[in-house]
Amino acid sequence: MSFLTEITRMWLTRSTRKFSFYNEYDEHLPYGECDNLGLYIHIPFCKSICSFCPYCKVIYSEEKCNKYIDSLIHEIHMAGNEYEGKKTVTSLYFGGGTPALAIDRIEEILDAVREHFIITEGIGLELHPDNVTYDTLTACKKAGITKLSIGIQSFQEKYQDILGRRSVNIDPIRDALSKVSFETVSMDFIFALPTQTIDDLKNDIDMALKLGANYVAIYPFIDFSFTKSDIKALDNKKKRAMLDEITMYCLEKGFKRSSIWTFATESSAKYSSMTRDNFLGFGCSATTLLKKQFKINTFDVDEYCKRIESGKLATSLTIRFTLRQRMVYYLFWMAYSTKVNADDFERFFGVKLSKMYGMELKLAQLFKLITYKDGTYEMTLKGAFYYHYYEKFYTYSYIDKMWGIMRKEAFPKQIKF
């Protein structure tokens, strides 16, 4: 635990109480009381494993994938049956792994979801560049997918080599996207790679637009301790300069900034599985955030299937929030969108944001990290960088530690931060 995150946690929660996660805290998911609820489904299978990727994934086999999907559908029904009738939710996102490896069963999964939930703002699915074909996109469209996120990382071969990936073949991508349309076509890129320049990123963004993207996500490279990658990211000074320059480049081209790392060419283009008040997660490693609790499923695919087959949720760890802890979690992830609305905070918690964190907001304004207008606090370029800077400490202090443990233990007894 870094000193910075330790002090920040105690200051913002006004307590020395740690964030404590316990094994199988309970089996009940009181999502019926939640507004602005989203859904997430994790498909962990990949044809090959990228050394830099920290997410829960395993090598694909048809038999293992089908067994997993059977369990996933069972989990959806288990959770869905906790609420009488159909619960209205904002959106659904499929992540991975490579969800397209289960494309022949996506419609079956969505049929199970629709038995219990009404989705109002669309369905997103992640794709590997190799999966962007006419047949796959047609299957996605038929199933009801409205948003795509394509994990390009870089169009340039030198960076694909650094990341241990094959070169991106742009012709099939261009052809498929020209024939099958979606509300949002996002392309993901990594910045702060060794020797990478701002011109490299600009060229990637320009190519994304030529291929049909209306949304780009530009994430910093993070070297998790448990991955096998030996890539070293750029230092903070170069990283800040690159983040500021690429932000200005996107804004000058007419993009709308939708989060710290994402930019859209039109207001209707949206792709975010994080900036939601509450969400339910299905599948191994999926997380669930409700009003008073956060839980995470086991990372072990075999143990996930066994647990679901036994009639229990696959929860590995759960935290029961104090009010201040929940506020900190809310503000951290809402700030990811670069904006926090005071009325939304008050509606969610029943207390004014200025009453709970008035001094912190004034200091942030004084140091030109945020601005305030019409009830909304918005990050400046400086504020966005320091959010990223703090998020790095959060990632290493919390996510890196938790995921590292859960990759080794299916159901650890307890983790405290």
C-alpha positions as CSV (number, residue, x, y, z in Angstrom):
1,M,0.0,0.0,0.0
2,S,1.5,3.3,-1.0
3,F,1.7,6.1,1.5
4,L,-0.3,8.4,-0.9
5,T,-3.3,6.1,-1.2
6,E,-3.2,5.3,2.5
7,I,-3.4,9.0,3.5
8,T,-6.0,9.7,0.8
9,R,-8.2,6.9,1.9
10,M,-8.2,8.0,5.6
11,W,-8.7,11.7,4.7
12,L,-11.6,11.1,2.3
13,T,-13.4,8.5,4.4
14,R,-12.6,10.4,7.6
15,S,-11.7,7.1,9.2
16,T,-8.7,4.8,9.7
17,R,-11.0,1.8,8.7
18,K,-9.5,-0.1,5.8
19,F,-11.3,-1.3,2.7
20,S,-12.0,-4.9,3.9
21,F,-13.1,-7.6,1.5
22,Y,-14.5,-10.9,2.8
23,N,-15.1,-14.3,1.2
24,E,-18.8,-14.9,0.5
25,Y,-20.2,-12.1,2.5
26,D,-23.7,-13.0,1.4
27,E,-25.6,-14.5,-1.6
28,H,-28.2,-11.7,-1.9
29,L,-28.0,-9.0,-4.6
30,P,-30.5,-6.2,-3.7
31,Y,-30.3,-4.5,-7.1
32,G,-34.0,-3.9,-7.1
33,E,-33.5,-0.7,-5.1
34,C,-30.9,0.6,-7.6
35,D,-31.5,3.2,-10.3
36,N,-29.2,3.8,-13.2
37,L,-28.2,0.1,-13.1
38,G,-25.9,-1.3,-15.8
39,L,-24.9,-4.9,-16.7
40,Y,-21.6,-6.5,-17.6
41,I,-20.8,-10.0,-18.9
42,H,-17.3,-11.4,-19.0
43,I,-16.2,-13.9,-21.6
44,P,-12.6,-14.9,-20.7
45,F,-11.5,-16.9,-23.7
46,C,-8.6,-15.9,-26.1
47,K,-6.9,-17.6,-29.0
48,S,-3.6,-16.4,-27.5
49,I,-2.6,-14.6,-24.3
50,C,-1.1,-11.0,-24.6
51,S,1.6,-10.7,-21.9
52,F,0.6,-7.1,-21.0
53,C,-3.1,-7.8,-20.5
54,P,-4.1,-8.0,-16.8
55,Y,-7.7,-9.2,-17.3
56,C,-9.1,-12.6,-16.5
57,K,-8.5,-14.8,-19.5
58,V,-7.7,-18.4,-20.5
59,I,-6.9,-20.2,-23.8
60,Y,-10.0,-21.0,-25.8
61,S,-11.3,-24.5,-26.3
62,E,-14.8,-25.1,-27.7
63,E,-15.7,-27.6,-24.9
64,K,-14.6,-25.3,-22.1
65,C,-16.2,-22.3,-23.6
66,N,-19.6,-24.0,-24.0
67,K,-19.5,-25.3,-20.4
68,Y,-18.7,-21.8,-19.2
69,I,-21.6,-20.2,-21.3
70,D,-24.0,-22.8,-19.8
71,S,-22.9,-21.6,-16.3
72,L,-23.0,-18.0,-17.3
73,I,-26.6,-18.3,-18.4
74,H,-27.5,-20.1,-15.2
75,E,-25.9,-17.2,-13.2
76,I,-28.0,-14.7,-15.1
77,H,-31.2,-16.5,-14.2
78,M,-30.1,-16.9,-10.6
79,A,-29.6,-13.2,-10.2
80,G,-32.6,-12.2,-12.4
81,N,-34.9,-14.3,-10.3
82,E,-34.2,-12.2,-7.2
83,Y,-36.3,-9.4,-8.7
84,E,-40.0,-9.9,-9.6
85,G,-40.8,-8.8,-13.1
86,K,-38.2,-7.2,-15.4
87,K,-35.7,-4.6,-14.1
88,T,-35.0,-1.7,-16.3
89,V,-31.2,-1.2,-16.8
90,T,-29.2,1.3,-18.8
91,S,-26.8,-0.8,-20.8
92,L,-25.0,-4.1,-21.2
93,Y,-21.4,-4.6,-22.1
94,F,-19.6,-7.8,-23.0
95,G,-15.9,-7.8,-22.2
96,G,-13.1,-10.3,-22.1
97,G,-11.1,-12.1,-23.2
98,T,-12.4,-12.2,-26.7
99,P,-16.3,-12.4,-26.6
100,A,-16.5,-13.0,-30.3
101,L,-15.1,-16.5,-29.7
102,A,-18.6,-17.2,-28.3
103,I,-20.4,-15.3,-31.0
104,D,-22.6,-18.3,-31.9
105,R,-24.0,-18.2,-28.3
106,I,-24.3,-14.4,-27.8
107,E,-27.9,-14.4,-28.9
108,E,-28.7,-17.2,-26.4
109,I,-27.0,-15.2,-23.6
110,L,-29.0,-12.1,-24.5
111,D,-32.2,-14.1,-24.6
112,A,-31.5,-15.1,-20.9
113,V,-30.8,-11.4,-20.0
114,R,-34.0,-10.2,-21.7
115,E,-36.0,-12.6,-19.6
116,H,-35.1,-10.4,-16.5
117,F,-34.0,-7.0,-17.8
118,I,-35.1,-4.3,-20.1
119,I,-32.0,-2.6,-21.7
120,T,-32.6,1.1,-22.7
121,E,-29.3,2.4,-23.9
122,G,-27.8,-0.4,-26.0
123,I,-25.5,-3.3,-25.9
124,G,-21.7,-3.2,-26.4
125,L,-19.2,-5.9,-27.3
126,E,-15.4,-6.0,-27.4
127,L,-13.7,-7.3,-30.5
128,H,-10.2,-8.4,-31.4
129,P,-9.1,-6.8,-34.8
130,D,-9.1,-10.4,-36.3
131,N,-12.8,-10.7,-35.4
132,V,-13.9,-7.7,-37.4
133,T,-15.3,-9.6,-40.3
134,Y,-18.6,-9.3,-42.2
135,D,-19.9,-12.6,-40.8
136,T,-19.1,-11.7,-37.2
137,L,-20.5,-8.2,-37.4
138,T,-23.7,-9.5,-39.1
139,A,-24.1,-12.0,-36.2
140,C,-23.6,-9.2,-33.7
141,K,-26.2,-7.0,-35.4
142,K,-28.7,-9.9,-35.5
143,A,-28.2,-10.6,-31.8
144,G,-28.9,-6.9,-30.9
145,I,-25.4,-5.5,-30.4
146,T,-25.4,-1.7,-31.0
147,K,-21.9,-0.8,-29.9
148,L,-18.5,-2.2,-30.8
149,S,-15.1,-1.7,-29.1
150,I,-12.2,-2.9,-31.2
151,G,-8.9,-3.5,-29.4
152,I,-6.5,-2.1,-32.0
153,Q,-3.8,-0.9,-29.5
154,S,-1.8,0.4,-32.4
155,F,-1.9,0.2,-36.2
156,Q,1.9,0.4,-36.3
157,E,3.8,-2.8,-36.5
158,K,6.6,-1.6,-34.3
159,Y,4.2,-1.2,-31.3
160,Q,2.4,-4.5,-32.1
161,D,5.8,-6.1,-31.9
162,I,6.4,-4.5,-28.5
163,L,3.0,-5.7,-27.3
164,G,3.6,-9.2,-28.7
165,R,0.7,-9.0,-31.1
166,R,0.3,-9.6,-34.9
167,S,0.0,-6.7,-37.3
168,V,-3.5,-5.3,-37.8
169,N,-4.9,-6.0,-41.3
170,I,-6.9,-2.8,-42.0
171,D,-8.6,-3.9,-45.3
172,P,-11.0,-6.5,-43.8
173,I,-11.9,-4.1,-41.0
174,R,-12.6,-1.3,-43.4
175,D,-14.7,-3.6,-45.6
176,A,-16.7,-5.1,-42.7
177,L,-17.5,-1.7,-41.0
178,S,-18.6,-0.2,-44.4
179,K,-21.2,-3.0,-44.8
180,V,-22.5,-3.4,-41.2
181,S,-23.3,-0.2,-39.3
182,F,-23.4,0.3,-35.5
183,E,-24.4,3.2,-33.2
184,T,-20.9,3.3,-31.8
185,V,-17.6,2.0,-33.3
186,S,-14.9,2.5,-30.7
187,M,-11.2,1.7,-31.3
188,D,-8.8,1.3,-28.4
189,F,-5.2,2.5,-28.4
190,I,-2.4,2.3,-25.8
191,F,-0.2,5.3,-25.1
192,A,3.1,5.8,-23.2
193,L,4.8,2.9,-24.9
194,P,8.6,3.0,-25.2
195,T,9.8,5.4,-28.0
196,Q,6.1,6.3,-28.8
197,T,5.6,9.8,-30.1
198,I,2.5,12.1,-30.3
199,D,2.7,11.8,-34.1
200,D,2.4,8.0,-33.7
201,L,-0.9,8.5,-31.8
202,K,-2.2,11.1,-34.2
203,N,-1.6,8.7,-37.1
204,D,-3.5,6.0,-35.2
205,I,-6.5,8.2,-34.5
206,D,-6.6,9.4,-38.1
207,M,-6.6,5.8,-39.4
208,A,-9.4,4.9,-36.9
209,L,-11.6,7.6,-38.4
210,K,-10.8,6.5,-42.0
211,L,-11.9,3.0,-41.1
212,G,-15.2,4.1,-39.6
213,A,-14.7,4.7,-35.9
214,N,-16.7,7.5,-34.3
215,Y,-15.2,7.0,-30.8
216,V,-11.6,6.4,-29.7
217,A,-10.2,5.3,-26.4
218,I,-6.6,6.1,-25.6
219,Y,-5.4,4.3,-22.5
220,P,-2.1,4.5,-20.7
221,F,0.1,1.5,-20.6
222,I,0.2,0.1,-17.0
223,D,2.7,-2.5,-16.1
224,F,0.9,-4.8,-13.6
225,S,3.2,-6.8,-11.3
226,F,1.6,-10.1,-12.1
227,T,1.8,-9.9,-15.9
228,K,4.7,-11.3,-17.8
229,S,5.4,-8.2,-19.8
230,D,8.8,-6.5,-19.6
231,I,7.6,-3.3,-21.3
232,K,8.6,-0.1,-19.5
233,A,6.2,2.8,-19.8
234,L,7.3,6.4,-20.4
235,D,8.1,8.6,-17.4
236,N,5.4,10.8,-16.0
237,K,6.7,14.1,-17.6
238,K,6.5,12.6,-21.1
239,K,3.3,10.9,-20.3
240,R,1.6,14.1,-19.2
241,A,2.8,15.9,-22.3
242,M,1.5,13.1,-24.5
243,L,-1.9,13.1,-22.7
244,D,-2.3,16.8,-23.0
245,E,-1.3,16.9,-26.7
246,I,-3.5,14.1,-27.8
247,T,-6.4,15.6,-25.8
248,M,-6.0,18.9,-27.6
249,Y,-5.6,17.2,-30.9
250,C,-8.9,15.4,-30.5
251,L,-10.7,18.5,-29.3
252,E,-9.3,20.6,-32.2
253,K,-10.7,17.9,-34.6
254,G,-14.2,18.4,-33.1
255,F,-14.3,15.4,-30.8
256,K,-16.2,15.5,-27.6
257,R,-14.3,14.3,-24.5
258,S,-16.4,11.7,-22.8
259,S,-13.9,10.5,-20.2
260,I,-10.2,10.9,-19.2
261,W,-9.2,8.6,-22.0
262,T,-12.1,8.6,-24.5
263,F,-13.3,11.0,-27.3
264,A,-16.4,10.8,-29.5
265,T,-17.0,12.4,-32.9
266,E,-20.7,12.7,-32.2
267,S,-22.7,13.0,-29.0
268,S,-24.7,9.7,-29.7
269,A,-21.5,7.7,-29.7
270,K,-20.9,6.2,-26.2
271,Y,-19.0,3.3,-24.8
272,S,-18.3,3.0,-21.1
273,S,-18.9,0.1,-18.7
274,M,-17.5,2.0,-15.7
275,T,-19.3,5.4,-15.2
276,R,-22.5,4.1,-13.9
277,D,-24.1,4.4,-10.4
278,N,-24.6,0.7,-10.0
279,F,-24.0,-2.4,-12.1
280,L,-24.4,-6.2,-12.0
281,G,-21.5,-8.3,-13.3
282,F,-21.9,-11.9,-14.6
283,G,-19.1,-14.4,-15.3
284,C,-15.7,-15.0,-13.8
285,S,-13.9,-11.9,-12.4
286,A,-17.0,-9.8,-13.1
287,T,-17.7,-7.2,-10.5
288,T,-21.0,-6.0,-9.0
289,L,-21.5,-2.5,-7.5
290,L,-24.7,-1.8,-5.6
291,K,-25.7,0.9,-3.1
292,K,-24.0,-0.6,-0.1
293,Q,-21.8,-3.4,-1.4
294,F,-19.2,-4.3,-4.0
295,K,-18.5,-7.9,-5.0
296,I,-16.1,-9.7,-7.3
297,N,-16.5,-13.2,-8.8
298,T,-13.8,-15.7,-8.7
299,F,-11.1,-15.5,-11.4
300,D,-10.9,-19.3,-11.8
301,V,-13.0,-20.5,-14.7
302,D,-13.4,-24.1,-13.5
303,E,-14.3,-23.0,-9.9
304,Y,-16.7,-20.5,-11.3
305,C,-18.5,-23.3,-13.1
306,K,-18.5,-25.6,-10.1
307,R,-19.9,-22.8,-7.8
308,I,-22.7,-21.9,-10.3
309,E,-23.6,-25.6,-10.8
310,S,-23.9,-26.0,-7.0
311,G,-26.6,-23.3,-7.0
312,K,-24.5,-20.6,-5.5
313,L,-23.3,-17.3,-6.8
314,A,-19.6,-17.3,-7.8
315,T,-18.7,-14.5,-5.4
316,S,-15.1,-14.6,-4.3
317,L,-14.9,-11.4,-2.2
318,T,-17.4,-8.7,-1.0
319,I,-17.0,-5.4,0.8
320,R,-19.9,-3.8,2.7
321,F,-19.3,-0.1,2.4
322,T,-19.5,2.6,5.0
323,L,-21.3,5.7,3.7
324,R,-18.0,7.6,3.2
325,Q,-16.4,4.6,1.5
326,R,-19.3,4.5,-1.0
327,M,-19.0,8.2,-1.6
328,V,-15.3,7.9,-2.4
329,Y,-16.0,5.0,-4.8
330,Y,-18.8,7.0,-6.4
331,L,-16.6,10.1,-6.9
332,F,-13.6,8.2,-8.1
333,W,-15.4,6.5,-11.0
334,M,-17.7,9.4,-11.8
335,A,-14.7,11.6,-12.1
336,Y,-13.4,9.2,-14.8
337,S,-15.9,11.0,-17.1
338,T,-14.1,14.2,-16.2
339,K,-17.3,15.6,-14.6
340,V,-19.2,15.2,-11.3
341,N,-22.7,16.7,-11.1
342,A,-23.6,17.9,-7.6
343,D,-27.3,17.2,-8.1
344,D,-26.6,13.6,-9.1
345,F,-24.5,13.1,-6.0
346,E,-27.3,14.5,-3.8
347,R,-29.9,12.4,-5.5
348,F,-27.8,9.3,-4.9
349,F,-26.7,9.9,-1.3
350,G,-29.4,12.3,0.0
351,V,-26.8,14.9,1.1
352,K,-25.1,17.8,-0.6
353,L,-21.7,17.2,-2.2
354,S,-20.5,20.5,-0.9
355,K,-21.4,19.5,2.7
356,M,-19.4,16.3,2.5
357,Y,-16.4,17.5,0.5
358,G,-16.6,21.3,0.3
359,M,-13.1,22.0,1.4
360,E,-11.6,19.5,-1.0
361,L,-13.6,21.0,-3.9
362,K,-12.4,24.5,-3.0
363,L,-8.8,23.4,-2.9
364,A,-9.1,21.6,-6.2
365,Q,-10.5,24.8,-7.8
366,L,-7.7,26.9,-6.1
367,F,-5.0,24.6,-7.7
368,K,-6.8,24.8,-11.0
369,L,-7.6,21.0,-11.1
370,I,-11.3,21.6,-11.6
371,T,-13.8,24.3,-12.7
372,Y,-17.4,24.8,-11.5
373,K,-20.4,25.8,-13.6
374,D,-24.1,25.3,-13.3
375,G,-23.8,22.5,-10.6
376,T,-21.1,20.6,-12.4
377,Y,-17.4,20.2,-11.4
378,E,-15.2,19.5,-14.5
379,M,-11.6,18.6,-14.7
380,T,-9.0,20.9,-16.4
381,L,-6.2,19.4,-18.5
382,K,-4.1,19.6,-15.4
383,G,-6.8,17.9,-13.3
384,A,-7.2,15.1,-15.8
385,F,-3.4,14.3,-15.6
386,Y,-3.4,14.3,-11.9
387,Y,-6.5,12.1,-11.9
388,H,-4.5,9.7,-14.1
389,Y,-1.5,10.1,-11.8
390,Y,-3.5,9.2,-8.7
391,E,-5.4,6.4,-10.6
392,K,-2.0,4.8,-11.1
393,F,-1.4,4.7,-7.4
394,Y,-4.9,3.3,-6.9
395,T,-4.3,0.6,-9.5
396,Y,-1.0,-0.5,-8.0
397,S,-2.3,-0.3,-4.4
398,Y,-5.7,-2.0,-4.8
399,I,-6.3,-3.6,-8.2
400,D,-2.8,-5.0,-8.7
401,K,-2.8,-6.5,-5.3
402,M,-6.3,-7.9,-5.4
403,W,-6.1,-9.3,-8.9
404,G,-2.7,-10.8,-8.2
405,I,-4.1,-12.7,-5.2
406,M,-7.3,-13.8,-7.0
407,R,-5.3,-15.2,-9.9
408,K,-3.7,-17.6,-7.5
409,E,-6.6,-18.3,-5.1
410,A,-10.2,-18.9,-6.3
411,F,-11.7,-17.9,-3.0
412,P,-9.3,-16.0,-0.7
413,K,-10.6,-15.6,2.9
414,Q,-10.0,-11.9,3.2
415,I,-8.1,-8.9,1.7
416,K,-7.7,-5.6,3.5
417,F,-6.3,-2.4,2.1
